Amino acid sequence: MGMALWPQAGVALGMALLASQHLPELKQVILPVTIGSTIVFELIGPVMTRKALIKVGEGHTHTSIGP
């Protein structure tokens, strides 16, 4: 289940913005780290979600085209 929870960009960015407002001295660290990790996880998140679904038997290992 852990791999399937990676794509959570909106929540992470929203929490980073709130944290940077409450901790302005850490704003220069919080925002770049959160944005960078969000980009990475948004790129690999769908792949890892697919792998997680295949691992539990809920996904397909091949792509089918047509009816």
MMTF fields as JSON, N, C-alpha, C and O atoms, coordinates in Angstrom:
{
  "mmtfVersion": "1.0.0",
  "mmtfProducer": "UNKNOWN",
  "numBonds": 267,
  "numAtoms": 268,
  "numGroups": 67,
  "numChains": 1,
  "numModels": 1,
  "chainsPerModel": [1],
  "groupsPerChain": [67],
  "chainIdList": ["A"],
  "bondAtomList": [4, 2, 8, 6, 12, 10, 16, 14, 20, 18, 24, 22, 28, 26, 32, 30, 36, 34, 40, 38, 44, 42, 48, 46, 52, 50, 56, 54, 60, 58, 64, 62, 68, 66, 72, 70, 76, 74, 80, 78, 84, 82, 88, 86, 92, 90, 96, 94, 100, 98, 104, 102, 108, 106, 112, 110, 116, 114, 120, 118, 124, 122, 128, 126, 132, 130, 136, 134, 140, 138, 144, 142, 148, 146, 152, 150, 156, 154, 160, 158, 164, 162, 168, 166, 172, 170, 176, 174, 180, 178, 184, 182, 188, 186, 192, 190, 196, 194, 200, 198, 204, 202, 208, 206, 212, 210, 216, 214, 220, 218, 224, 222, 228, 226, 232, 230, 236, 234, 240, 238, 244, 242, 248, 246, 252, 250, 256, 254, 260, 258, 264, 262],
  "bondOrderList": [1, 1, 1, 1, 1, 1, 1, 1, 1, 1, 1, 1, 1, 1, 1, 1, 1, 1, 1, 1, 1, 1, 1, 1, 1, 1, 1, 1, 1, 1, 1, 1, 1, 1, 1, 1, 1, 1, 1, 1, 1, 1, 1, 1, 1, 1, 1, 1, 1, 1, 1, 1, 1, 1, 1, 1, 1, 1, 1, 1, 1, 1, 1, 1, 1, 1],
  "groupList": [{"groupName": "MET", "atomNameList": ["N", "CA", "C", "O"], "elementList": ["N", "C", "C", "O"], "formalChargeList": [0, 0, 0, 0], "bondAtomList": [1, 0, 2, 1, 3, 2], "bondOrderList": [1, 1, 2], "singleLetterCode": "M", "chemCompType": "L-PEPTIDE LINKING"}, {"groupName": "GLY", "atomNameList": ["N", "CA", "C", "O"], "elementList": ["N", "C", "C", "O"], "formalChargeList": [0, 0, 0, 0], "bondAtomList": [1, 0, 2, 1, 3, 2], "bondOrderList": [1, 1, 2], "singleLetterCode": "G", "chemCompType": "PEPTIDE LINKING"}, {"groupName": "ALA", "atomNameList": ["N", "CA", "C", "O"], "elementList": ["N", "C", "C", "O"], "formalChargeList": [0, 0, 0, 0], "bondAtomList": [1, 0, 2, 1, 3, 2], "bondOrderList": [1, 1, 2], "singleLetterCode": "A", "chemCompType": "L-PEPTIDE LINKING"}, {"groupName": "LEU", "atomNameList": ["N", "CA", "C", "O"], "elementList": ["N", "C", "C", "O"], "formalChargeList": [0, 0, 0, 0], "bondAtomList": [1, 0, 2, 1, 3, 2], "bondOrderList": [1, 1, 2], "singleLetterCode": "L", "chemCompType": "L-PEPTIDE LINKING"}, {"groupName": "TRP", "atomNameList": ["N", "CA", "C", "O"], "elementList": ["N", "C", "C", "O"], "formalChargeList": [0, 0, 0, 0], "bondAtomList": [1, 0, 2, 1, 3, 2], "bondOrderList": [1, 1, 2], "singleLetterCode": "W", "chemCompType": "L-PEPTIDE LINKING"}, {"groupName": "PRO", "atomNameList": ["N", "CA", "C", "O"], "elementList": ["N", "C", "C", "O"], "formalChargeList": [0, 0, 0, 0], "bondAtomList": [1, 0, 2, 1, 3, 2], "bondOrderList": [1, 1, 2], "singleLetterCode": "P", "chemCompType": "L-PEPTIDE LINKING"}, {"groupName": "GLN", "atomNameList": ["N", "CA", "C", "O"], "elementList": ["N", "C", "C", "O"], "formalChargeList": [0, 0, 0, 0], "bondAtomList": [1, 0, 2, 1, 3, 2], "bondOrderList": [1, 1, 2], "singleLetterCode": "Q", "chemCompType": "L-PEPTIDE LINKING"}, {"groupName": "VAL", "atomNameList": ["N", "CA", "C", "O"], "elementList": ["N", "C", "C", "O"], "formalChargeList": [0, 0, 0, 0], "bondAtomList": [1, 0, 2, 1, 3, 2], "bondOrderList": [1, 1, 2], "singleLetterCode": "V", "chemCompType": "L-PEPTIDE LINKING"}, {"groupName": "SER", "atomNameList": ["N", "CA", "C", "O"], "elementList": ["N", "C", "C", "O"], "formalChargeList": [0, 0, 0, 0], "bondAtomList": [1, 0, 2, 1, 3, 2], "bondOrderList": [1, 1, 2], "singleLetterCode": "S", "chemCompType": "L-PEPTIDE LINKING"}, {"groupName": "HIS", "atomNameList": ["N", "CA", "C", "O"], "elementList": ["N", "C", "C", "O"], "formalChargeList": [0, 0, 0, 0], "bondAtomList": [1, 0, 2, 1, 3, 2], "bondOrderList": [1, 1, 2], "singleLetterCode": "H", "chemCompType": "L-PEPTIDE LINKING"}, {"groupName": "GLU", "atomNameList": ["N", "CA", "C", "O"], "elementList": ["N", "C", "C", "O"], "formalChargeList": [0, 0, 0, 0], "bondAtomList": [1, 0, 2, 1, 3, 2], "bondOrderList": [1, 1, 2], "singleLetterCode": "E", "chemCompType": "L-PEPTIDE LINKING"}, {"groupName": "LYS", "atomNameList": ["N", "CA", "C", "O"], "elementList": ["N", "C", "C", "O"], "formalChargeList": [0, 0, 0, 0], "bondAtomList": [1, 0, 2, 1, 3, 2], "bondOrderList": [1, 1, 2], "singleLetterCode": "K", "chemCompType": "L-PEPTIDE LINKING"}, {"groupName": "ILE", "atomNameList": ["N", "CA", "C", "O"], "elementList": ["N", "C", "C", "O"], "formalChargeList": [0, 0, 0, 0], "bondAtomList": [1, 0, 2, 1, 3, 2], "bondOrderList": [1, 1, 2], "singleLetterCode": "I", "chemCompType": "L-PEPTIDE LINKING"}, {"groupName": "THR", "atomNameList": ["N", "CA", "C", "O"], "elementList": ["N", "C", "C", "O"], "formalChargeList": [0, 0, 0, 0], "bondAtomList": [1, 0, 2, 1, 3, 2], "bondOrderList": [1, 1, 2], "singleLetterCode": "T", "chemCompType": "L-PEPTIDE LINKING"}, {"groupName": "PHE", "atomNameList": ["N", "CA", "C", "O"], "elementList": ["N", "C", "C", "O"], "formalChargeList": [0, 0, 0, 0], "bondAtomList": [1, 0, 2, 1, 3, 2], "bondOrderList": [1, 1, 2], "singleLetterCode": "F", "chemCompType": "L-PEPTIDE LINKING"}, {"groupName": "ARG", "atomNameList": ["N", "CA", "C", "O"], "elementList": ["N", "C", "C", "O"], "formalChargeList": [0, 0, 0, 0], "bondAtomList": [1, 0, 2, 1, 3, 2], "bondOrderList": [1, 1, 2], "singleLetterCode": "R", "chemCompType": "L-PEPTIDE LINKING"}],
  "groupTypeList": [0, 1, 0, 2, 3, 4, 5, 6, 2, 1, 7, 2, 3, 1, 0, 2, 3, 3, 2, 8, 6, 9, 3, 5, 10, 3, 11, 6, 7, 12, 3, 5, 7, 13, 12, 1, 8, 13, 12, 7, 14, 10, 3, 12, 1, 5, 7, 0, 13, 15, 11, 2, 3, 12, 11, 7, 1, 10, 1, 9, 13, 9, 13, 8, 12, 1, 5],
  "groupIdList": [1, 2, 3, 4, 5, 6, 7, 8, 9, 10, 11, 12, 13, 14, 15, 16, 17, 18, 19, 20, 21, 22, 23, 24, 25, 26, 27, 28, 29, 30, 31, 32, 33, 34, 35, 36, 37, 38, 39, 40, 41, 42, 43, 44, 45, 46, 47, 48, 49, 50, 51, 52, 53, 54, 55, 56, 57, 58, 59, 60, 61, 62, 63, 64, 65, 66, 67],
  "secStructList": [7, 6, 4, 4, 4, 7, 7, 7, 2, 2, 2, 2, 2, 2, 2, 2, 2, 2, 2, 2, 2, 2, 7, 4, 4, 4, 2, 2, 2, 2, 2, 2, 2, 2, 2, 2, 2, 2, 2, 2, 2, 2, 2, 2, 2, 2, 2, 2, 2, 2, 2, 2, 2, 2, 2, 6, 6, 7, 1, 7, 1, 1, 7, 7, 7, 7, 7],
  "xCoordList": [0.816, 0.0, 0.862, 0.447, 2.029, 2.886, 3.236, 3.198, 3.582, 3.946, 2.778, 2.985, 1.566, 0.39, 0.033, -0.79, 0.629, 0.307, 1.275, 1.153, 2.224, 3.23, 2.688, 3.115, 1.768, 1.337, 0.361, -0.853, 0.88, 0.05, 0.539, 0.79, 0.672, 1.292, 0.514, 1.107, -0.772, -1.564, -1.466, -1.309, -1.557, -1.47, -0.08, 0.05, 0.946, 2.32, 2.592, 3.18, 2.173, 2.413, 1.612, 2.118, 0.382, -0.436, 0.151, 0.188, 0.607, 1.216, 2.538, 2.873, 3.288, 4.552, 4.29, 5.021, 3.255, 2.919, 2.495, 2.904, 1.684, 1.284, 2.488, 2.623, 3.349, 4.533, 5.45, 6.023, 5.591, 6.478, 5.895, 6.645, 4.57, 3.952, 4.155, 4.375, 4.079, 4.232, 5.697, 6.018, 6.577, 8.011, 8.792, 9.501, 8.673, 9.302, 10.82, 11.41, 11.456, 12.909, 13.332, 14.488, 12.41, 12.702, 12.119, 12.211, 11.527, 10.877, 11.843, 11.458, 13.099, 14.083, 14.465, 15.055, 14.142, 14.422, 13.157, 13.184, 12.056, 10.815, 10.306, 10.019, 10.191, 9.588, 10.423, 9.862, 11.73, 12.489, 12.513, 12.411, 12.645, 12.666, 11.319, 11.263, 10.239, 8.907, 8.61, 8.087, 8.933, 8.671, 9.516, 9.014, 10.781, 11.652, 11.192, 11.135, 10.865, 10.411, 9.049, 8.771, 8.201, 6.902, 7.075, 6.387, 7.983, 8.238, 8.725, 8.243, 9.675, 10.207, 9.107, 8.96, 8.337, 7.312, 6.153, 5.524, 5.861, 4.814, 5.26, 4.429, 6.548, 7.051, 7.083, 6.737, 7.495, 7.596, 6.353, 6.2, 5.474, 4.273, 3.375, 2.991, 3.023, 2.16, 2.791, 2.097, 4.084, 4.776, 4.729, 4.467, 4.984, 4.972, 3.556, 3.379, 2.558, 1.172, 0.81, 0.164, 1.229, 0.972, 1.646, 1.04, 2.896, 3.606, 2.904, 2.816, 2.407, 1.705, 0.425, 0.104, -0.304, -1.542, -1.267, -2.008, -0.213, 0.151, 0.577, 0.235, 1.313, 1.813, 0.679, 0.801, -0.42, -1.545, -2.582, -3.626, -2.295, -3.192, -4.351, -5.299, -4.309, -5.401, -5.075, -5.916, -3.894, -3.504, -3.153, -3.003, -3.025, -2.662, -1.187, -0.648, -0.543, 0.874, 1.09, 2.229, 0.026, 0.144, -0.92, -1.905, -0.702, -1.657, -2.503, -1.968, -3.804, -4.687, -5.316, -5.705, -5.403, -6.003, -7.236, -7.197, -8.314, -9.534, -10.456, -10.156, -11.603, -12.603, -12.232, -12.995],
  "yCoordList": [-1.192, 0.0, 1.259, 2.287, 1.196, 2.374, 2.994, 4.214, 2.14, 2.666, 3.383, 4.338, 2.942, 3.524, 4.892, 5.597, 5.282, 6.563, 7.675, 8.784, 7.418, 8.42, 9.665, 10.761, 9.569, 10.802, 11.628, 11.453, 12.505, 13.346, 14.788, 15.408, 15.31, 16.622, 17.761, 18.613, 17.786, 18.901, 19.048, 20.155, 17.939, 17.97, 18.427, 19.252, 17.894, 18.251, 19.73, 20.394, 20.25, 21.662, 22.571, 23.596, 22.204, 22.996, 23.04, 24.094, 21.893, 21.855, 22.617, 23.234, 22.577, 23.325, 24.823, 25.567, 25.265, 26.689, 27.125, 28.185, 26.315, 26.635, 26.642, 27.53, 25.656, 25.589, 26.779, 27.318, 27.192, 28.328, 29.64, 30.568, 29.728, 30.914, 30.942, 32.0, 29.771, 29.698, 29.69, 30.061, 29.266, 29.208, 29.944, 29.311, 31.267, 32.014, 31.853, 32.007, 31.547, 31.375, 30.093, 29.966, 29.153, 27.907, 27.877, 26.858, 28.973, 29.027, 28.683, 28.016, 29.134, 28.887, 27.412, 26.999, 26.623, 25.188, 24.399, 23.479, 24.763, 23.995, 23.952, 22.874, 25.104, 25.138, 24.424, 23.612, 24.676, 23.959, 22.44, 21.685, 21.998, 20.554, 19.935, 18.872, 20.595, 20.061, 20.063, 19.081, 21.14, 21.211, 20.183, 19.501, 20.067, 19.09, 17.662, 16.881, 17.319, 15.956, 15.691, 14.569, 16.708, 16.544, 16.232, 15.365, 16.928, 16.663, 15.236, 14.527, 14.812, 13.449, 12.42, 11.486, 12.583, 11.599, 11.619, 10.585, 12.757, 12.799, 12.085, 11.563, 12.061, 11.345, 9.836, 9.071, 9.397, 7.958, 7.376, 6.156, 8.224, 7.757, 6.85, 5.784, 7.235, 6.36, 5.0, 3.983, 4.981, 3.717, 2.823, 1.625, 3.412, 2.631, 2.177, 1.094, 2.996, 2.598, 1.398, 0.462, 1.425, 0.296, -0.967, -2.038, -0.841, -2.001, -2.542, -3.756, -1.654, -2.085, -2.83, -3.846, -2.33, -2.995, -4.361, -5.313, -4.465, -5.755, -6.724, -7.906, -6.232, -7.075, -7.711, -8.854, -6.983, -7.534, -8.213, -8.648, -8.307, -9.013, -8.197, -8.765, -6.893, -6.034, -5.29, -4.548, -5.47, -4.763, -5.738, -6.937, -5.208, -6.023, -5.825, -4.729, -6.895, -6.804, -6.441, -6.231, -6.361, -5.975, -4.932, -4.775, -4.234, -3.228, -3.83, -4.347, -3.765, -4.267, -3.088, -2.092, -3.225, -2.187, -2.783, -3.878, -2.043, -2.493, -3.211, -3.348, -3.677, -4.322, -5.709, -6.347],
  "zCoordList": [0.0, 0.0, 0.0, -0.535, 0.578, 0.683, -0.658, -0.812, -1.644, -2.957, -3.616, -4.364, -3.353, -3.992, -3.425, -4.008, -2.309, -1.688, -2.063, -1.543, -2.939, -3.264, -3.935, -3.572, -4.898, -5.578, -4.732, -4.836, -3.917, -3.06, -3.119, -2.086, -4.313, -4.514, -3.863, -3.201, -4.039, -3.523, -2.016, -1.501, -1.32, 0.139, 0.576, 1.48, -0.06, 0.315, 0.078, 0.932, -1.062, -1.358, -0.431, 0.026, -0.156, 0.761, 2.163, 2.798, 2.64, 3.971, 4.002, 5.013, 2.908, 2.847, 2.886, 3.539, 2.19, 2.226, 3.626, 4.101, 4.277, 5.654, 6.597, 7.44, 6.448, 7.311, 7.082, 8.03, 5.823, 5.54, 6.069, 6.371, 6.186, 6.778, 8.293, 8.883, 8.909, 10.366, 10.801, 11.93, 9.904, 10.206, 9.117, 8.336, 9.056, 7.956, 7.894, 6.825, 9.019, 9.011, 8.28, 7.877, 8.108, 7.394, 5.985, 5.301, 5.55, 4.241, 3.112, 2.152, 3.217, 2.165, 2.061, 1.063, 3.064, 3.032, 2.707, 1.89, 3.35, 3.233, 1.796, 1.275, 1.156, -0.18, -1.243, -1.979, -1.368, -2.402, -2.205, -3.173, -0.96, -0.702, -1.053, -1.67, -0.665, -0.946, -2.437, -2.964, -3.117, -4.558, -5.301, -6.194, -4.945, -5.603, -5.398, -6.347, -4.165, -3.903, -4.535, -4.958, -4.605, -5.255, -6.733, -7.27, -7.389, -8.809, -9.004, -9.888, -8.185, -8.305, -8.077, -8.865, -7.009, -6.693, -7.687, -7.911, -8.28, -9.303, -10.573, -11.317, -10.821, -11.991, -11.765, -12.666, -10.573, -10.335, -9.66, -9.6, -9.158, -8.465, -9.285, -8.804, -10.517, -11.32, -11.619, -11.635, -11.853, -12.119, -10.881, -10.982, -9.72, -8.49, -8.118, -7.562, -8.423, -8.174, -9.033, -8.561, -10.299, -11.203, -10.674, -10.661, -10.238, -9.692, -8.451, -8.267, -7.607, -6.398, -6.757, -6.14, -7.749, -8.166, -8.78, -8.534, -9.572, -10.156, -9.057, -9.102, -8.085, -6.997, -6.196, -5.754, -6.005, -5.241, -6.124, -5.638, -7.432, -8.336, -8.859, -9.401, -8.716, -9.171, -10.463, -10.968, -10.997, -12.215, -13.317, -13.083, -14.524, -15.677, -15.988, -15.834, -16.427, -16.76, -18.216, -18.633, -18.997, -20.402, -20.728, -20.006, -21.816, -22.264, -23.375, -24.356, -23.227, -24.278, -25.005, -24.395, -26.311, -27.143, -27.809, -28.37, -27.733, -28.384, -27.425, -26.239, -27.957, -27.097, -26.645, -25.92]
}
